[in-house]
Amino acid sequence: MYFTHLECASGCGAGPFDPRERHFLCPSCGLPLLARYDLAAARAWSRDSLVGREPNMWRYREMLPLLPGDEPVTLGEGFTPLFHARRLGATLGLDRLYIKDESLNPTNSFKARGQSAAITRAKALGATTIALPTAGNAGNAAAAYSAAAGLECQVFIPKDAKRPFIDECRLYGATVTLVDGLITDAGKMAADKGKPLGWYDVSTLKEPYRVEGKKTMGYELAEQFAWKLPDWIIYPTGGGTGLVGMWKAFAEMEAIGWVASGHRPRMVSVQAAGCAPIVRAFDQGTEKAAPWENAHTRADGLRVPRAIGDFLILQAVRDSGGAAVAVTDEQMVLDMLEIGRHEGVSAAPEGGAALSAIRRLAADGRIKRDETVVLFNTGGALKYLDVLAQ
Ligand SMILES: *Cc1c(COP(=O)(O)O)cnc(C)c1O
């Protein structure tokens, strides 16, 4: 295992921080911390060692946040199917469109990866209660992994959240507090209530380990494409942990010699027209994203008016030569149906949004017919079926 320390992602120079202690945001600049590994030593780790390992994200455990003696809290998350979506691709004039189907994770979304890693660390650090604000999927995953770890879970969720998200938290034994307000209000309430009680807060990018879980999507893409990364990655972006995580994975894999340098995918950040702070900042060329006023979209995972890792998302999109695209709710719901009827895949509105962005980039000639494109279907449709009836 090569996990060594934590470091501030902003380059403020604080740290290194000892992962045997609890750390959340950088004590010096207030921005996210990231996990670091002994990459020089990890060059001795051969990708051939993956053969025969269990098909879940912990197959990359040498490069995940485990210390000697730690065992992962796992429900079999990750190693989701990546398949060639020929019929859907044909409707767009694309020969090599692939779907990475994250809806097949425990609790039906890729939030499982992040919470598996975060709650593994929380348990190792002696936490007894997990707490978080959520729009839905993150809370479901946190509740499930807390149950699997034997920990208590406190979920703070806006009271207008979709019913299935609230009920599923309770299914896994979590205590649910309905908040009269937005996810930002729920976050404040979770922090105020939990701080004096020592609750372990697993809010997006406020602890360093959800990114580590989500970066395994980058390792998997490389392995599933036989160590040649695709040309485009289309990622519906809220807090951006997956996009930031995959970009980190590509850097790590280059450093340890698993993939060639200089062939990174173009990263596309997809947001909803009613909440597109990253797209606006990308267009304006700013380093950070101003908070979005009156955020609204039916894609709950995309209703994030302010992402604390905004600068990391923008850096990855720009360094990759990618794009940032906003799509309307109407279009993303139509595209959920397109994914369903052409491929038999259950897509959340966020997955639909990724297709809408591909449609736009292909029509503009940015994505070429023979390029390899990966659509991230980040969650399944079942908790959102009400949007089809509207
Ligand atoms: C949370 C979520 C997203 C956004 O993920 P981030 O990594 O926070 O950007 C996208 N799709 C679904 C289904 C989600 O639950």
The ligand as an SDF file (V2000), in Angstrom:
LIG
                    3D

 15 15  0  0  0  0  0  0  0  0999 V2000
  -24.1180   13.5120   -7.1780 C   0  0  0  0  0  0  0  0  0  0  0  0
  -24.5110   13.1730   -8.5460 C   0  0  0  0  0  0  0  0  0  0  0  0
  -23.8900   13.7820   -9.6490 C   0  0  0  0  0  0  0  0  0  0  0  0
  -22.8210   14.8200   -9.5040 C   0  0  0  0  0  0  0  0  0  0  0  0
  -21.6560   14.2570   -9.0190 O   0  0  0  0  0  0  0  0  0  0  0  0
  -20.4050   15.1040   -8.5310 P   0  0  0  0  0  0  0  0  0  0  0  0
  -19.2810   14.1620   -8.4780 O   0  0  0  0  0  0  0  0  0  0  0  0
  -20.7830   15.6870   -7.2140 O   0  0  0  0  0  0  0  0  0  0  0  0
  -20.1920   16.1770   -9.5420 O   0  0  0  0  0  0  0  0  0  0  0  0
  -24.2700   13.3520  -10.9080 C   0  0  0  0  0  0  0  0  0  0  0  0
  -25.2180   12.4020  -11.0850 N   0  0  0  0  0  0  0  0  0  0  0  0
  -25.8450   11.8140  -10.0510 C   0  0  0  0  0  0  0  0  0  0  0  0
  -26.8780   10.7760  -10.3270 C   0  0  0  0  0  0  0  0  0  0  0  0
  -25.5070   12.1770   -8.7470 C   0  0  0  0  0  0  0  0  0  0  0  0
  -26.1150   11.5690   -7.7160 O   0  0  0  0  0  0  0  0  0  0  0  0
  1  2  1  0
  2  3  1  0
  2 14  2  0
  3  4  1  0
  3 10  2  0
  4  5  1  0
  5  6  1  0
  6  7  2  0
  6  8  1  0
  6  9  1  0
 10 11  1  0
 11 12  2  0
 12 13  1  0
 12 14  1  0
 14 15  1  0
M  END
$$$$
